[in-house]
Amino acid sequence: MNLEVNDDVPRSPDEVDAAWLTQVLGPAVGSAARVVDVDVTSVGVGIGLLGQLRRYALTWAGGDGPASVVVKFPAAGAKSRALAVALGMYPREVGFCQDLGAASDLSVVCHHAVVDERTHDFVLVLADMSAATTVDQLTGCTPARAAEVVTALADHHARYWDEAGLDRAPWLGPFADSIVPGQIAHAVRGYWPEIRARFADELTPAATSVGDGLAAALPLVAEELSRPPVTLAHGDLRLDNLFFHEACGVRACDWQLTGRSRGMRDLAYFVTQSMTPDDRAAAEADLVALYLDRLASRAVAGYDEETAWQDYRSGTILGFAYAIVALGGLDHDD
């Protein structure tokens, strides 16, 4: 992972132009090919996002290249960017794209990834997935669509099961040893009292009780999810980060919280955060069974149902922490 001081990182969308795109895309499409014109549009809305996205429609001369790419930059909001920096999210995503992404059938294709560790400025040049179907997380995922995600997720986890292939990324240590659990626990401790008061009329007594003990429980949760066998977890697998493509299948973006952990961390987070409560309750047992069956079909052995459900509960608890951090730690607008 190339995380040294890097002065070749564009610091804003305004610094990405035809010449720079030719420099990073040209070698893959032919030495004579060059970008001669770009048309830029914003992707996504809201200042609470942990990154800015721009779509660049490209005009080529001297050869053919991608018709468009999506370029990702750090968050525009100061509060959101500070949270991303505290969690080490930008170097982690760049490292994933540099060292692991090309081998994953779940990842959106990345043409170029670079970060300046000194400033945490970074740029990802990603395949444009606008031809894919997306589903609004607020609407929720149907059980049938969720089964597509779980199947693709199990295939991804099986590829890296018991750390297979992760020697390419020695910088990616166990989830419990990363800065993420400790920083999340610190954030929960700070944000929970205000959130508890703000949503007092909506939180059930059980949810309030879990929230009250969450910061203290998170180190144990992280340890549970870091016990072997671990795999390459996405870390933020929810509907807003997923694409459903007719040719490519399910693809995931935003690998900023990826890590070596139990795969059920991803499954629990996806099911509890991307389905309505009624659909989740009706489908979750079948989805866990589908995941285990798919792992077995990919020659993964020794991961039993009882252990899977315990890991599912740990992943669900971790997902509650994410919600608290997002409410308290991100910039918000209407």
N, C-alpha and C positions, 0 to 999 in steps of 0.2 A: 504494500500500500504506500503510495507516494504522498506523504503528508508533510513534507518539508515546506519551508517558506517558498512560495511560488508566486512570482510576479506576473505569470501569464494567465491568471484567473481574472476574467471580467468581473468587475465589482458591481455592475448593475446591468439591467437589460439593454440600456443604451449603448453599452460597449460591445455588444454582440452584433456584428455586421457581416456583410458578404465576405469580406476578406478573412475574418476570423473563422467563419463557418467553412470556407474553402480549406483553411489550414487544418481543421480538425476532421473534416469529412472527406476531403479530396483524396488522401492516400488510400482509402478503402474503395473508392470508385474509379480510380485511375489518375495518373499524374497530370493528365491534360485537362481533367474536369475542373471546373471552377464555378462557384456561385456568383452570378452577376447581378442578382436582384433579390430582395427579400420583402415580404409583406408580413407585418407583425400584428398579432392580436393577443389580447389577454385571455387566459384560461382560468376559470374559477373566480369566485368573488369572495369578498370579506377579508378583513385584516387579521382575523384570528388564525389564518393558515400558517403552518410552519415552513412554508416555502412559497415563492412566487413562481408562476408558470406563464410562459409565453409560447405561442405557436408561431413558427416561422415558415411561411410558404416560400419555397425556393425556386428560383429560375436558374437553370444550369446552362453552361456553354462548354463545348469541348468534350462532352461526355454526359452520361446520365447518373443522377444520384437520387436520393429520396426526395419526393415532391414536397414534403414538409417534415419538420421535426418539432418536438416540444422541448424547450429549454427550461431547466429548473434552477432557481436562485434562492438565497436565504430569504427568510420572512421579511416582509416590509415593516411590520410592527415591532417596536423596540422590545416590548414585553415578551412577545412570542419568540423573537430571535434570542433573547437572553435565556429563555427556557430551553430552547434547542441547543444552545452552546453549553449550558449547565449539564445537559444529559449526553453531550458528545454526539448528537444526532447527525450532524453534517459529515464529519470524518467517517462515521460508521457507514453511512449510506454510500459515500464515495468508495470506501474500502470494499463494500459488497460488490459494487458495480465493477471495480477494477479486478477483483480476485475471484469472485464466485458467481456473479450474475450470468455470465455467458453459459454456464453449465446447468442452469436451472430453467426448466420448462415453465415455471410459474412466473418468472421475472419478465417485465417489459424490457425489450432489447435496449441497451444503452450503447450509443456510438462513442461517447467521450465522457470522462469523469475526472475532475481535478478539484483539489481543495488547497487552500492556504491555511495550514494549521495555526499560524500566528494570528490570523484575523477571523478564521472560520468562514471566510468567503469561499463559495464553491459554485461549480456549474456542472450540471448533468445535461447531456444532449441525448434525448430519448426518442425512440420510435413514436410516431404520432398514432395514437390508438383511437382516433376519432371515428373510424369505421366500426369500432366495437360497440356493443350495447353496454350501457351503464344503468344502474338501478339506484334510486334515491334511498339513502340509508334511513331517512325519516319515514319513508313509505314501508320499508322492510322487504326482506327477501322471502320469496315463497319457498315451501319445503322442497319443491322440485329443483329450483335454482340453487338452493342451499346444498342439495345433494351433488350438483355439479362442482361446487366449490370444495366440498369435503373430499370428493374423489381426487380432484387435482391436488389438494393439499396433502392427502395421504401419499400420492405418488412423489411429490416433492420431498416430504419427510423421509420416505423410504430410500430415496437416492442418497441422503446424507445420514442415514440411521447409524447410530453408534459412532458418530463423528466421521463417517466415511467421506473422504475427499476434503475434509476441513483442514488438512495440513497445509493447504494453499493459503490459509488465512490464520497464521499463528497469532496475529494481533486480536483475533476474536475469541476471547476467553470465555469461561463459563458465565452464565447469566448472573449468578450470585456474586461473582468476583468483579463484575463490571460496576461502573459508577451508577448505573441506572437504578437498581433497587434502593440504594441508599439515598439518592437524590429524590426519588419518588416518595420514599418514606418521609424525608425532610419536608417536601412540599405538602404532603397530606397533613402532616402535623401542623403546618402553618395555615393551610387553607380551610381545613375541615370545620373549625368553629364557626367561621362566617357562613359557610355553605349550609351547615346544620341549622343555623338560625334562619337563613334566607328561605330554605325549603322545609321548614318545620311542619307546615300543613300538608305537605306531599309525601314526606318520608314516613314509611311504616316504622313501628317500634323496632322490628327486626333489622331493618336497614340502618336505622339510627344506631343500634347496638353494634352492628358490624363496623360502621364508620368510626364509632368511638374507640374501637380497639384496633383499627386497621394499621395505623403507623407502627404500632408495636409488633403486629403480626407479619408485616411484609418481609422482614429478613428471613423468617421461617418459611414463608411461602416461596421466596426466591431459592432457598436451599432445597426445598422439596422439588421444585421445577428444574433444578440443576443436577439432580442425581442421575447417573447413567441408567439406561442408555439415553443419550441426548442426540438431538439432530439440529438442523439449521432452521430455527424458527423465524418467521417474518417479524412478529412482535407487535404489529398493528393491523392485523388482518380483519378488516371490516369492509362493508359494502362500498363505501365511498372510495376505497383504494383498489377496487376490483374492476376488471374489464371482461366482458364475455364476447369473445371473437369467434366468428364462424369457422375460420381456418386455424387459428392459433389456440383455441380453447380459452380457459380461464387464465388471466394474467393479473399480476399484482404489482402495484407501484408503491413508493414510499417505504423503503427498507431501512428507515432511520433507527428503528429499535430492534433490528435483527440481532440474534445471539444464539449461542449454544445452549439449548434448554430442551426440556420435554416438549414434544410436538403438541401435546394437548393444550399447552398454553395458547396456541393459535386457534385450535378448534373451539375451545370454550369462549374465547374472546369474540370470535366470529358469530357463534350461535347466539350468545347473550346480548350482543350489541347490534346485530344486523337482522334480527327477526322480531316480529311483534311478540309480546308475551304469550298470547294464545298459540301462535304457530310454533314458538319455541317449546312450549310445554308439550304440544302434541308430537313434535318431530324429534326432539333432542335424543331420545333413546335410540331411535332408528338411525340418526346421524352418527352417534358414537359407534353403534354396531357396524355401520357402513365403513367408517374409518378403520376399525379394527380388521374387518374382512379384507379391505383393500390393502392394508399393510401386509396381511398374511399372504395375499396373492402376489405380493412383491418380495416374498421370501423373508419377511421380518417375523421372527419367532420370539417367544418368551415375554411378550407384553400382554398381560392378562387383563380381563375386563375389570376386576376389582381395582387394580392399580390405575387403569385408565380413568375410572370414575373418581378416584381420589385426586388424580392430576387435574381432571376437569373442574373439580371444586376449587382447587388452588388457582387455576387459570381464571375462574370466574371472580374470585376475590381480587386478583390482580386487575381485572377489568374495572372493578369498582374504583380502584385507586386512579386509573387513567381518567375516569370521568371527573374526579375531584381535581386532579391536576389541570385538566383542560378548562374547567370552570374557573379555577383560581389563578392559573398561570398564563393564560393566553389573552392577547388583545381581543376585544369584542366590539362588534358594531351591531346595527339593527338586524 
